[in-house]
């Protein structure tokens, strides 16, 4: 039971993220995602807390690409 915890899945707060949702793209020439900043992990949901850089709103998404 003396196992060292694995922290490889944790991400750096404040890094650049693109929230990808293929169902929200209406035109194939539109960008497939929204530029965001990673704010943290919500307590009551699965996913990532993000800040949309275009309209300055917070939301939770599970489909993200980290840079």
C-alpha positions in Angstrom: 0.0 0.0 0.0 3.1 2.3 0.1 2.7 3.3 -3.5 3.8 6.7 -4.8 0.9 8.6 -6.4 1.0 9.3 -10.1 0.6 13.0 -11.0 1.2 12.6 -14.8 -2.5 13.4 -15.6 -2.4 16.9 -13.9 -2.0 19.9 -16.1 -0.4 23.3 -15.5 -2.9 26.1 -14.4 -3.1 29.0 -16.8 -1.8 27.1 -19.9 -3.4 27.6 -23.3 -6.1 25.2 -24.3 -8.4 24.7 -27.2 -11.9 23.5 -26.3 -13.0 21.2 -29.2 -16.7 20.4 -29.8 -17.3 19.0 -33.3 -21.1 19.2 -32.9 -20.9 23.0 -32.4 -19.1 23.7 -35.7 -21.7 24.7 -38.3 -19.3 25.2 -41.2 -16.2 23.2 -42.1 -14.2 26.4 -42.7 -14.8 27.6 -39.1 -12.1 26.8 -36.6 -12.9 23.6 -34.8 -12.3 25.0 -31.3 -12.4 27.9 -28.9 -9.2 29.4 -27.5 -9.2 29.2 -23.7 -7.1 29.3 -20.6 -7.1 26.3 -18.2 -8.3 27.4 -14.7 -8.5 24.2 -12.8 -10.7 21.1 -12.1 -14.4 21.5 -11.0 -15.4 19.6 -7.9 -18.9 18.4 -8.9 -18.2 17.5 -12.6 -15.8 15.6 -14.8 -13.8 17.9 -17.1 -11.7 21.0 -17.0 -12.7 24.6 -15.9 -11.8 26.9 -18.8 -11.9 30.7 -19.5 -13.0 31.6 -23.0 -10.6 34.2 -24.3 -13.1 35.5 -26.9 -15.9 36.5 -24.5 -14.3 36.2 -21.0 -16.8 33.5 -19.8 -16.0 30.5 -17.7 -17.3 27.0 -18.6 -16.5 23.3 -18.1 -15.5 21.1 -21.0 -14.2 17.5 -21.3 -13.0 17.8 -25.0 -9.9 19.9 -24.8 -6.4 20.0 -26.4 -3.6 21.2 -24.2 -0.6 23.1 -25.6 
